[in-house]
Amino acid sequence: MDSSTFTILSFFLAFGGISASIYFLWKDNQAKKALAKREEDISRRMYELAILKELGDRIGYSLDVQQIIDIITSSLHQFIEYSAVSYMLLSPEKLIFKMHLERSVHQKFVNDIRDRMLGSLSALLDREFNKKDVQEIISGAIIIEELDEPVRSFFNIPLVIDEKVVGVLTVADTKAGLYKEEEMTILYKIIQQASKAVTSLQGVVKTEQAKVNAMVESMADGVVMTDTDYRILVANPSARSVIGVQNKKDITIFDFIDNLQGKFDMRGQLEESVKLNKSFKSDEVLIRDKFYRIFVFPVSANINALEKNVVGGVVIFHDVTAERAIEEIREQFTSMVVHELRTPLSGINKISELLRQEGPEKIDRKDYDHYIQLIWSDSSSMLDLVNDILDVSKLEAGKFEVKKEPKDIKQAIANRLEFFKPSADDAKLKIIALYDPELPPQVPIDESSIKQVLNNLISNAIKFSLTGGTIDIFALHHKAGSKITDELARLPDKLTVKLPEDKFVNLADSIVVGVSDTSAGISESATKELFTKFKQLGNKPKTGQKGSGLGLAIAKGIVEGHGGSIGVWSELGVGSNFYFVLPLS
C-alpha cells in the first residue's frame, strides 16, 4: 500500500470515528430529552392524580363548587408559575371574585384581571355583569402601588357543572409567553375531572331528591327545605298553596317573605335554627284565611360517628284550621251537654226532694202522676243523649256493627210513622208515607239501625216544620240509568221538595228513602256541615227542643255502614228533603 492510499484510508477511518461519536452523542441527547419529557409527563400526571386524590379526600361528596376550586387553586403553584390565580363564581346574590396573589402586584393588575373575567363570564352566559355585582376577596401577597407591571400572560378556563357555566378560572402573570399548551391541557383536565365528579354526584342527588320530592309532594302539610344559604331546594304543592304561588316554577325565600307579610319571620327562624342547631314551633298563625302551626328544624349530616354538621333547614306548615274548628265545636258541645244534663237532673232532683219530703200520701194523685211523668221524661232525654254519645264513639272506633237481613222497608217506615204520629198531631203537622209501587218486597238492611236513622230525620222534621205543614216519608226503587224525576212521579203524591237529578246519575240499583218537610229551609252553605259531629243549625226549633247535634252524624255512619250515602236538598222558604240511599247489590 502506497503512502497516498494509506493517508486516504486513515482520513476515512478518522472521519467515520468522528461521525460515530457525533451520532452516539446525538442519540444520547435525544434519549436524555425523551427521558426528561417522560419525567415531566410523569410529574404532571402525578400532580394531576395528587390533585384528584386530594379533591376526593377533602371534599368527599360535597357539591360546594367554591370549595372544590379552592383546593385546585391552592396547589397550582406546584407545577405552574403565576403572579395570581383567581376564580369568579355565580352565587344567588353576588358574583364571588376570589384572587390569590403569589407575588405582589399593582391594583391595576387586579382590576384588569377582574374586568377580563367579567367580560368572559358575560360572553359565556350572554348576560351583562358589572362591578356592582362582584364580591371581591384578595389573599396572599400584598398589593404594592409602585409595581406598575401589566398582565402579560393570561388564560381563562370556563367552570362547567352539568352542562351549565357556573364561573371561570384564571391564571395570570406579569411575565410574557409563560403558558404553553401542556400547562393549559393539564389544568383543563383537572377542572374537567372535578366537573364530571360534581355533575355525576348531582345526578345521584337529583335522583334521590326526585324520590324525596315525590314523597314530600304527597304530604298534606306544607314542606320547605333549604340549604345553609337559605336557597329553596324543595317546596311541595301544599307549601306553595300556603303563600298562593302554586303556578310559579322557581320560588325563592323572598317569595315566602313577601307573601307571609310579616306574620312569620321565616328567614330569621331558619337562620336561628341552622346556626344554633335547634328546632322551633310557632303559635297558631293566620295565613290567607287558614290557621297554621309552623315548625322549623335544622337538618344535620353525619361527619363521623361523634360529629354532625348542619346542612340546611326544614320548615313545616301544619294546617290546624280543621282542628281549631273541631276544638271550638267540641267546646260548644261540652257546654251544650252540661246544659242538657243539668236541666233534667235539676228537675229530677227537685221532684225527688218534693216526693221525699211530702210523701205519696200528702200529694194529689194527679200531681203525683205528673211528677212521675216528668222524672221519666227527663231521665229518657238524658239516656238518649248518652246513647247518642256511645253510638258516635262506636262509629269512630269502627265497632258499630251493621247486620243486614232481608226486611220489608215499608213495615219499618210504617212502624216509625205510627210512633211519631202523636208528636206530629201535637205540632199540628200532617205526616204520611208514600211508597213506590215498584219497591221490592224485601231489602237487605239492619232494621233497628235504619229505624234509628228514620227517628232522627222524622224528629228533626217535626221540630223544624211550620205549623199546618206536611211531612212526607217516602221510599222508592231507583234503577240504574233511570231519572230520579221519573221515579218520583210513581209516588202517590208529590213531594214538597224534590230530589236533585245530578246526585243520582250513574247510581246503581238502590232503595231511596227520605223525609220531606215544610220547614223554613236551609242555606246551601249550612247544608255542607249538617252531618258533622256536634254541628247544629242556628235555626230555632219550633218545639223549643234542641238536640245533641249528634243525630245526623250517627245517621250518616249507619247509612255508610250499609254501603250507602246520605244527603239533603233544601229550598229556602219551601222546605227540606233529607234522604239516604241503600244499595241493593
TIGU-498795 format. One record per residue (C-alpha): x, y, z. Coordinates in Angstrom, 3 decimals. Layout:
// residues N
x X; y Y; z Z
...
// end
This chain:
// residues 585
x 0.000; y 0.000; z 0.000
x 1.481; y 3.360; z -1.066
x 1.562; y 6.369; z 1.241
x -1.276; y 8.280; z -0.516
x -3.662; y 5.330; z -0.208
x -2.783; y 4.909; z 3.458
x -3.410; y 8.616; z 4.047
x -6.865; y 8.486; z 2.423
x -7.769; y 5.347; z 4.353
x -6.649; y 6.941; z 7.571
x -8.761; y 10.024; z 6.798
x -11.906; y 7.964; z 6.234
x -11.344; y 5.956; z 9.381
x -10.872; y 9.139; z 11.391
x -13.969; y 10.744; z 9.811
x -16.025; y 7.602; z 10.498
x -14.974; y 7.654; z 14.114
x -15.972; y 11.329; z 14.456
x -19.313; y 10.655; z 12.747
x -19.987; y 7.720; z 15.019
x -19.144; y 9.846; z 18.025
x -21.439; y 12.630; z 16.815
x -24.238; y 10.097; z 16.143
x -23.943; y 8.472; z 19.530
x -23.762; y 11.917; z 21.161
x -26.973; y 12.928; z 19.313
x -28.671; y 9.675; z 20.263
x -27.673; y 10.196; z 23.869
x -29.023; y 13.752; z 23.785
x -32.283; y 12.553; z 22.268
x -32.585; y 9.881; z 24.917
x -31.979; y 12.461; z 27.632
x -34.630; y 14.718; z 26.107
x -37.095; y 11.835; z 25.880
x -36.284; y 10.863; z 29.459
x -36.748; y 14.463; z 30.608
x -40.033; y 14.678; z 28.662
x -41.133; y 11.397; z 30.146
x -40.204; y 12.539; z 33.642
x -42.031; y 15.811; z 33.041
x -45.106; y 13.935; z 31.814
x -44.938; y 11.589; z 34.816
x -44.531; y 14.581; z 37.099
x -47.558; y 16.271; z 35.544
x -49.550; y 13.046; z 35.710
x -48.558; y 12.539; z 39.346
x -49.626; y 16.103; z 40.066
x -52.933; y 15.518; z 38.315
x -53.540; y 12.325; z 40.330
x -52.457; y 14.028; z 43.534
x -54.908; y 16.892; z 42.971
x -57.757; y 14.493; z 42.142
x -56.950; y 12.375; z 45.209
x -56.854; y 15.487; z 47.376
x -60.218; y 16.529; z 45.979
x -61.642; y 13.113; z 46.833
x -60.135; y 13.084; z 50.327
x -61.055; y 16.634; z 51.293
x -64.476; y 17.174; z 49.754
x -65.913; y 13.628; z 49.734
x -69.479; y 14.011; z 48.491
x -69.511; y 17.802; z 48.588
x -71.365; y 19.757; z 45.937
x -69.697; y 23.004; z 47.016
x -68.060; y 24.204; z 43.773
x -66.223; y 27.013; z 45.583
x -64.608; y 24.542; z 47.964
x -63.505; y 22.370; z 45.027
x -61.969; y 25.305; z 43.132
x -60.224; y 26.485; z 46.318
x -58.488; y 23.099; z 46.599
x -57.364; y 23.217; z 42.965
x -56.057; y 26.801; z 43.103
x -54.257; y 26.303; z 46.428
x -51.862; y 23.773; z 44.863
x -51.396; y 25.150; z 41.338
x -48.020; y 26.699; z 42.232
x -46.550; y 23.164; z 42.325
x -46.474; y 22.900; z 38.548
x -47.248; y 26.302; z 37.014
x -45.823; y 29.780; z 37.500
x -48.160; y 32.698; z 38.044
x -48.448; y 36.064; z 39.696
x -52.121; y 35.471; z 40.513
x -54.719; y 32.714; z 40.297
x -58.363; y 33.702; z 40.594
x -61.887; y 32.469; z 40.030
x -65.268; y 34.109; z 39.573
x -68.370; y 32.102; z 40.576
x -72.081; y 32.709; z 40.253
x -73.991; y 32.810; z 43.549
x -77.668; y 33.584; z 44.238
x -76.961; y 37.180; z 45.269
x -73.466; y 38.180; z 44.006
x -70.577; y 37.180; z 41.768
x -67.811; y 35.836; z 44.000
x -64.403; y 37.015; z 42.755
x -61.528; y 35.454; z 44.699
x -57.867; y 36.107; z 43.807
x -54.757; y 34.622; z 45.401
x -51.555; y 36.618; z 44.793
x -48.406; y 34.531; z 44.621
x -46.362; y 37.721; z 44.178
x -47.097; y 41.352; z 44.904
x -48.745; y 43.285; z 42.065
x -50.265; y 46.706; z 41.376
x -54.005; y 47.375; z 41.943
x -54.367; y 47.915; z 38.181
x -53.265; y 44.291; z 37.684
x -56.110; y 43.099; z 39.960
x -58.655; y 45.373; z 38.260
x -57.556; y 44.206; z 34.803
x -57.985; y 40.528; z 35.747
x -61.409; y 41.185; z 37.324
x -62.634; y 43.099; z 34.255
x -61.383; y 40.413; z 31.858
x -63.152; y 37.724; z 33.886
x -66.370; y 39.772; z 33.972
x -66.163; y 40.077; z 30.193
x -65.559; y 36.334; z 29.779
x -68.474; y 35.410; z 32.059
x -70.781; y 37.879; z 30.325
x -69.866; y 36.377; z 26.927
x -70.284; y 32.786; z 28.138
x -73.684; y 33.433; z 29.723
x -74.871; y 36.072; z 27.258
x -75.664; y 38.282; z 30.208
x -74.343; y 41.641; z 31.328
x -72.431; y 41.878; z 34.622
x -70.796; y 44.902; z 36.177
x -68.548; y 45.718; z 39.121
x -71.519; y 46.274; z 41.460
x -72.385; y 42.594; z 41.111
x -68.969; y 41.469; z 42.420
x -68.000; y 40.424; z 45.933
x -64.181; y 40.666; z 45.975
x -61.790; y 38.585; z 48.111
x -57.976; y 39.064; z 47.821
x -55.463; y 36.823; z 49.639
x -51.732; y 36.073; z 49.532
x -49.101; y 38.723; z 48.779
x -49.800; y 42.389; z 49.334
x -50.682; y 44.977; z 46.684
x -47.821; y 47.454; z 46.079
x -48.685; y 50.561; z 44.097
x -45.071; y 51.092; z 42.932
x -45.126; y 47.806; z 40.967
x -46.700; y 49.019; z 37.749
x -46.367; y 45.728; z 35.822
x -49.259; y 44.894; z 33.465
x -50.815; y 41.478; z 32.704
x -48.608; y 39.815; z 30.054
x -49.603; y 36.132; z 30.362
x -53.245; y 35.162; z 30.881
x -55.687; y 32.350; z 30.210
x -59.284; y 31.556; z 31.240
x -60.917; y 28.176; z 31.859
x -64.749; y 28.011; z 31.975
x -66.166; y 26.176; z 35.005
x -68.988; y 23.949; z 33.760
x -71.221; y 21.812; z 36.009
x -73.975; y 19.684; z 34.476
x -73.571; y 21.490; z 31.145
x -74.097; y 24.886; z 32.812
x -71.416; y 27.562; z 33.119
x -71.043; y 28.443; z 36.816
x -67.900; y 30.577; z 36.589
x -64.369; y 30.983; z 35.205
x -60.869; y 30.167; z 36.499
x -57.966; y 32.453; z 35.526
x -54.174; y 32.167; z 35.744
x -52.147; y 35.345; z 35.025
x -48.569; y 36.663; z 35.261
x -46.601; y 39.819; z 34.681
x -44.121; y 37.864; z 32.504
x -44.834; y 37.302; z 28.810
x -45.192; y 33.966; z 26.993
x -45.376; y 31.798; z 30.099
x -48.236; y 29.419; z 29.461
x -47.836; y 26.622; z 26.974
x -50.289; y 24.066; z 25.746
x -49.133; y 21.447; z 28.288
x -49.930; y 23.629; z 31.299
x -53.298; y 24.597; z 29.954
x -54.116; y 20.995; z 28.992
x -53.427; y 19.548; z 32.428
x -55.399; y 22.316; z 34.132
x -58.286; y 21.730; z 31.729
x -58.171; y 18.005; z 32.549
x -58.232; y 18.618; z 36.306
x -61.129; y 21.053; z 36.016
x -62.952; y 18.650; z 33.696
x -62.456; y 15.703; z 36.075
x -63.716; y 17.741; z 39.030
x -66.675; y 18.940; z 36.944
x -67.543; y 15.371; z 35.927
x -67.384; y 14.227; z 39.532
x -69.692; y 17.021; z 40.708
x -72.043; y 16.516; z 37.750
x -72.210; y 12.780; z 38.447
x -72.859; y 13.415; z 42.110
x -75.517; y 15.961; z 41.211
x -77.186; y 13.301; z 39.085
x -77.322; y 10.959; z 42.066
x -78.579; y 13.774; z 44.279
x -81.253; y 14.701; z 41.713
x -82.421; y 11.088; z 41.536
x -82.647; y 10.836; z 45.304
x -84.178; y 14.290; z 45.501
x -86.848; y 13.228; z 42.974
x -87.764; y 10.338; z 45.281
x -87.914; y 12.646; z 48.268
x -89.912; y 15.184; z 46.255
x -92.444; y 12.522; z 45.257
x -92.997; y 11.651; z 48.917
x -92.964; y 15.256; z 50.097
x -95.344; y 16.417; z 47.348
x -97.986; y 13.940; z 48.505
x -97.892; y 15.329; z 52.061
x -100.839; y 17.401; z 53.274
x -98.506; y 19.592; z 55.328
x -96.557; y 22.328; z 53.585
x -92.857; y 21.373; z 53.495
x -89.976; y 23.683; z 52.526
x -86.333; y 22.511; z 52.516
x -83.374; y 24.913; z 52.225
x -79.590; y 24.733; z 52.249
x -77.404; y 26.751; z 54.630
x -77.577; y 29.744; z 52.267
x -81.410; y 29.564; z 52.523
x -81.834; y 28.622; z 48.886
x -85.026; y 26.602; z 48.499
x -84.329; y 23.014; z 47.456
x -87.863; y 21.629; z 47.905
x -91.248; y 23.319; z 48.256
x -94.188; y 20.935; z 47.935
x -97.599; y 21.949; z 46.485
x -99.065; y 22.393; z 49.978
x -96.304; y 24.886; z 50.878
x -96.828; y 26.766; z 47.616
x -100.551; y 26.874; z 48.344
x -99.900; y 28.447; z 51.758
x -98.465; y 31.580; z 50.114
x -100.514; y 31.393; z 46.903
x -97.757; y 30.680; z 44.347
x -98.941; y 27.303; z 43.057
x -98.078; y 28.017; z 39.421
x -94.688; y 29.697; z 39.852
x -91.878; y 27.496; z 38.539
x -88.898; y 28.579; z 40.652
x -89.582; y 30.086; z 44.042
x -87.145; y 31.631; z 46.488
x -87.098; y 32.509; z 50.172
x -88.182; y 36.015; z 49.136
x -91.482; y 34.668; z 47.774
x -92.256; y 33.366; z 51.254
x -91.054; y 36.562; z 52.949
x -93.222; y 38.737; z 50.670
x -96.371; y 36.608; z 50.853
x -96.209; y 35.878; z 54.584
x -96.448; y 39.660; z 55.037
x -94.614; y 39.755; z 58.347
x -96.882; y 37.176; z 60.004
x -93.967; y 34.768; z 60.353
x -90.229; y 35.567; z 60.142
x -89.263; y 32.531; z 58.063
x -85.738; y 33.720; z 57.178
x -84.955; y 34.742; z 60.763
x -86.218; y 31.468; z 62.251
x -84.289; y 29.435; z 59.661
x -81.077; y 31.337; z 60.464
x -81.543; y 30.754; z 64.186
x -82.358; y 27.082; z 63.656
x -79.387; y 26.458; z 61.333
x -76.806; y 28.467; z 63.294
x -77.839; y 27.300; z 66.767
x -78.894; y 23.794; z 65.657
x -82.238; y 23.983; z 67.450
x -85.877; y 23.480; z 66.472
x -88.735; y 25.979; z 66.702
x -92.537; y 25.719; z 66.996
x -94.805; y 28.724; z 66.466
x -98.172; y 29.561; z 67.932
x -101.146; y 29.475; z 65.588
x -100.561; y 31.857; z 62.656
x -103.368; y 33.103; z 60.402
x -102.243; y 32.992; z 56.742
x -104.699; y 33.530; z 53.881
x -107.816; y 32.621; z 55.942
x -106.260; y 29.470; z 57.381
x -104.561; y 28.777; z 60.684
x -101.135; y 27.120; z 60.713
x -98.733; y 25.898; z 63.335
x -95.230; y 26.301; z 61.877
x -92.247; y 24.100; z 62.746
x -88.603; y 24.828; z 61.848
x -85.899; y 22.151; z 62.150
x -82.172; y 22.056; z 61.331
x -81.059; y 19.233; z 59.019
x -77.815; y 17.528; z 60.042
x -75.486; y 15.128; z 58.230
x -73.049; y 12.769; z 59.938
x -69.400; y 13.795; z 59.571
x -68.254; y 10.884; z 61.693
x -69.569; y 8.724; z 64.494
x -69.342; y 11.573; z 67.014
x -69.922; y 14.727; z 64.978
x -72.758; y 16.114; z 62.872
x -72.800; y 19.049; z 60.503
x -75.891; y 21.203; z 59.822
x -76.506; y 21.195; z 56.064
x -79.825; y 23.020; z 55.856
x -83.235; y 23.618; z 57.360
x -86.835; y 22.427; z 57.043
x -89.989; y 24.489; z 57.550
x -93.314; y 22.663; z 58.006
x -96.662; y 24.435; z 57.746
x -99.239; y 22.302; z 59.580
x -102.811; y 23.359; z 58.814
x -104.745; y 23.408; z 62.096
x -107.853; y 25.127; z 60.719
x -109.957; y 21.964; z 60.909
x -108.535; y 21.026; z 64.312
x -109.270; y 24.522; z 65.571
x -112.857; y 24.330; z 64.269
x -113.342; y 20.879; z 65.817
x -111.991; y 22.130; z 69.119
x -114.442; y 25.031; z 69.044
x -117.287; y 22.650; z 68.204
x -116.172; y 20.307; z 70.979
x -116.181; y 23.149; z 73.486
x -119.665; y 24.167; z 72.346
x -120.801; y 20.553; z 72.581
x -119.393; y 20.188; z 76.087
x -121.232; y 23.323; z 77.119
x -124.412; y 22.050; z 75.489
x -124.137; y 18.590; z 77.098
x -123.621; y 20.151; z 80.516
x -126.713; y 22.286; z 79.953
x -128.752; y 19.374; z 78.558
x -127.861; y 17.197; z 81.540
x -128.141; y 19.926; z 84.175
x -131.758; y 20.862; z 83.303
x -133.313; y 17.351; z 83.584
x -131.079; y 16.427; z 86.521
x -132.166; y 19.575; z 88.311
x -135.815; y 18.738; z 87.613
x -135.409; y 15.155; z 88.799
x -133.588; y 16.324; z 91.911
x -136.305; y 18.850; z 92.856
x -139.182; y 16.447; z 92.205
x -137.424; y 13.678; z 94.121
x -136.832; y 16.050; z 97.045
x -140.540; y 17.052; z 96.993
x -141.664; y 13.428; z 96.934
x -139.258; y 12.564; z 99.750
x -140.418; y 15.425; z 101.973
x -144.170; y 15.243; z 101.318
x -144.577; y 11.525; z 100.869
x -147.082; y 9.888; z 98.465
x -149.993; y 10.256; z 100.935
x -149.770; y 14.080; z 101.007
x -149.625; y 14.559; z 97.199
x -152.703; y 14.597; z 94.997
x -152.800; y 11.540; z 92.698
x -152.960; y 13.691; z 89.574
x -149.910; y 15.726; z 90.672
x -148.100; y 12.557; z 91.671
x -148.611; y 11.019; z 88.211
x -147.436; y 14.274; z 86.648
x -144.238; y 14.259; z 88.731
x -143.515; y 10.651; z 87.796
x -144.072; y 11.522; z 84.128
x -141.590; y 14.421; z 84.415
x -138.983; y 12.154; z 86.014
x -139.445; y 9.605; z 83.225
x -139.278; y 12.287; z 80.507
x -136.140; y 13.943; z 81.917
x -134.340; y 10.650; z 82.504
x -135.266; y 9.496; z 78.978
x -133.789; y 12.641; z 77.417
x -130.567; y 12.089; z 79.365
x -130.476; y 8.444; z 78.326
x -130.971; y 9.439; z 74.659
x -128.051; y 11.855; z 74.929
x -125.805; y 9.223; z 76.496
x -126.830; y 6.669; z 73.844
x -126.017; y 9.172; z 71.080
x -122.555; y 9.759; z 72.529
x -121.963; y 5.999; z 72.807
x -123.103; y 5.448; z 69.223
x -120.734; y 8.128; z 67.938
x -117.887; y 6.539; z 69.919
x -118.670; y 3.146; z 68.367
x -118.732; y 4.647; z 64.876
x -115.381; y 6.370; z 65.389
x -113.832; y 3.194; z 66.800
x -115.224; y 1.101; z 63.913
x -117.208; y -1.038; z 66.351
x -120.674; y -0.110; z 65.105
x -121.879; y -3.360; z 63.545
x -124.431; y -3.474; z 60.731
x -126.184; y -6.834; z 60.414
x -128.137; y -6.944; z 57.178
x -131.167; y -9.187; z 56.765
x -133.934; y -9.200; z 54.120
x -136.657; y -6.955; z 55.529
x -139.757; y -5.130; z 54.283
x -138.720; y -1.459; z 54.218
x -142.398; y -0.392; z 54.166
x -143.022; y -2.062; z 57.520
x -140.033; y -0.257; z 59.100
x -141.355; y 3.100; z 57.816
x -144.933; y 2.344; z 58.918
x -143.688; y 1.466; z 62.402
x -141.894; y 4.823; z 62.748
x -144.846; y 6.756; z 61.319
x -147.139; y 5.260; z 63.930
x -144.620; y 6.098; z 66.673
x -144.279; y 9.760; z 65.665
x -147.915; y 10.455; z 64.697
x -148.920; y 11.679; z 68.205
x -145.989; y 14.132; z 68.214
x -146.927; y 15.321; z 64.729
x -150.562; y 15.796; z 65.792
x -149.470; y 17.838; z 68.826
x -147.400; y 20.031; z 66.486
x -150.408; y 20.319; z 64.110
x -148.499; y 18.621; z 61.295
x -149.736; y 16.115; z 58.761
x -147.444; y 13.057; z 58.464
x -147.910; y 10.497; z 55.673
x -145.981; y 7.680; z 53.984
x -145.531; y 7.464; z 50.189
x -144.420; y 4.164; z 48.648
x -143.203; y 3.401; z 45.142
x -145.345; y 0.587; z 43.708
x -142.148; y -0.927; z 42.260
x -140.481; y -1.353; z 45.661
x -139.051; y -4.870; z 46.078
x -140.769; y -6.890; z 48.833
x -137.560; y -7.235; z 50.803
x -134.403; y -5.143; z 51.118
x -131.075; y -6.127; z 52.798
x -130.934; y -3.820; z 55.857
x -130.186; y -3.723; z 59.561
x -133.766; y -2.857; z 60.530
x -133.100; y -1.494; z 64.018
x -130.357; y 0.876; z 62.864
x -132.415; y 2.057; z 59.836
x -135.239; y 2.845; z 62.285
x -132.688; y 4.899; z 64.247
x -131.920; y 6.898; z 61.072
x -135.650; y 7.441; z 60.468
x -136.088; y 8.511; z 64.105
x -133.568; y 11.268; z 63.634
x -134.900; y 12.518; z 60.299
x -138.568; y 12.454; z 61.350
x -137.994; y 14.058; z 64.769
x -135.965; y 16.852; z 63.107
x -138.769; y 17.390; z 60.580
x -141.315; y 17.716; z 63.395
x -139.056; y 20.138; z 65.315
x -138.488; y 22.487; z 62.372
x -141.664; y 22.233; z 60.242
x -144.068; y 25.140; z 60.326
x -147.500; y 24.690; z 61.888
x -150.039; y 23.263; z 59.457
x -147.321; y 21.800; z 57.242
x -146.793; y 18.283; z 55.899
x -144.102; y 15.657; z 56.467
x -143.757; y 13.041; z 53.720
x -141.842; y 9.817; z 54.408
x -141.151; y 8.169; z 51.069
x -139.397; y 5.099; z 49.658
x -138.759; y 4.300; z 46.005
x -136.820; y 1.835; z 43.880
x -134.133; y 3.562; z 41.812
x -132.908; y 1.613; z 38.803
x -129.516; y 2.239; z 37.211
x -129.791; y 4.589; z 34.246
x -133.250; y 5.910; z 35.206
x -134.040; y 9.521; z 36.047
x -134.961; y 10.171; z 39.660
x -137.582; y 12.686; z 38.484
x -139.410; y 9.955; z 36.567
x -139.213; y 7.607; z 39.541
x -140.607; y 10.241; z 41.953
x -143.601; y 10.554; z 39.619
x -144.577; y 6.975; z 40.577
x -145.279; y 8.071; z 44.179
x -148.977; y 8.561; z 45.066
x -148.433; y 12.252; z 45.829
x -145.912; y 14.988; z 45.026
x -143.170; y 15.850; z 47.471
x -142.843; y 19.391; z 48.792
x -139.125; y 19.353; z 47.907
x -137.914; y 17.092; z 45.091
x -134.550; y 15.332; z 44.837
x -131.614; y 16.738; z 42.792
x -131.263; y 14.909; z 39.478
x -127.464; y 15.154; z 39.329
x -126.985; y 13.260; z 42.612
x -128.452; y 10.089; z 41.082
x -126.569; y 9.930; z 37.776
x -124.524; y 6.705; z 37.408
x -126.072; y 5.326; z 40.619
x -126.530; y 1.539; z 40.789
x -129.832; y -0.166; z 41.659
x -130.809; y 1.046; z 45.114
x -133.565; y 1.993; z 47.527
x -134.037; y 5.716; z 48.182
x -135.695; y 6.650; z 51.475
x -136.347; y 10.224; z 52.554
x -138.245; y 12.662; z 54.732
x -139.570; y 15.801; z 53.015
x -140.839; y 18.609; z 55.257
x -142.285; y 22.119; z 55.090
x -139.669; y 23.870; z 57.234
x -138.123; y 27.287; z 56.567
x -135.377; y 25.560; z 54.567
x -131.587; y 25.524; z 54.954
x -128.996; y 27.624; z 53.126
x -126.571; y 25.839; z 50.792
x -123.550; y 26.785; z 52.911
x -125.174; y 25.352; z 56.051
x -126.074; y 22.024; z 54.423
x -122.359; y 21.255; z 53.893
x -121.787; y 20.977; z 57.658
x -125.032; y 19.303; z 58.680
x -123.588; y 15.802; z 59.007
x -120.602; y 16.929; z 61.105
x -120.387; y 15.865; z 64.725
x -121.726; y 18.339; z 67.267
x -122.847; y 20.680; z 64.465
x -126.261; y 22.257; z 64.920
x -128.106; y 24.757; z 62.795
x -128.704; y 28.240; z 64.092
x -132.414; y 27.711; z 63.286
x -134.514; y 27.649; z 66.417
x -136.686; y 24.501; z 66.625
x -140.424; y 25.257; z 66.533
x -140.931; y 22.986; z 69.544
x -138.179; y 24.703; z 71.540
x -136.364; y 21.370; z 71.916
x -132.737; y 21.235; z 70.918
x -130.810; y 18.009; z 70.383
x -127.213; y 16.983; z 70.933
x -126.062; y 17.710; z 67.403
x -125.033; y 14.063; z 67.041
x -128.116; y 12.601; z 65.351
x -127.205; y 13.331; z 61.729
x -123.593; y 12.241; z 62.270
x -124.887; y 8.926; z 63.663
x -127.352; y 8.587; z 60.754
x -124.500; y 9.173; z 58.300
x -122.386; y 6.468; z 59.971
x -125.250; y 3.949; z 59.873
x -126.069; y 4.591; z 56.212
x -122.412; y 4.418; z 55.185
x -122.152; y 1.190; z 57.189
x -124.782; y -0.167; z 54.759
x -122.550; y 0.919; z 51.863
x -124.897; y 3.796; z 51.063
x -124.935; y 7.593; z 51.243
x -126.990; y 10.310; z 52.903
x -127.775; y 13.845; z 51.787
x -130.107; y 16.807; z 51.906
x -131.720; y 19.088; z 49.366
x -133.345; y 22.255; z 50.634
x -135.155; y 25.313; z 49.298
x -135.330; y 28.411; z 51.485
x -138.929; y 29.284; z 52.335
x -140.187; y 25.949; z 50.942
x -138.733; y 23.083; z 52.956
x -136.061; y 20.390; z 53.125
x -135.687; y 16.823; z 51.895
x -133.338; y 14.574; z 53.882
x -132.720; y 11.314; z 52.015
x -130.500; y 8.260; z 52.156
x -129.596; y 5.662; z 49.540
x -129.233; y 1.926; z 50.284
x -127.599; y -0.234; z 47.573
x -129.434; y -3.398; z 46.565
x -126.331; y -5.289; z 45.425
// end
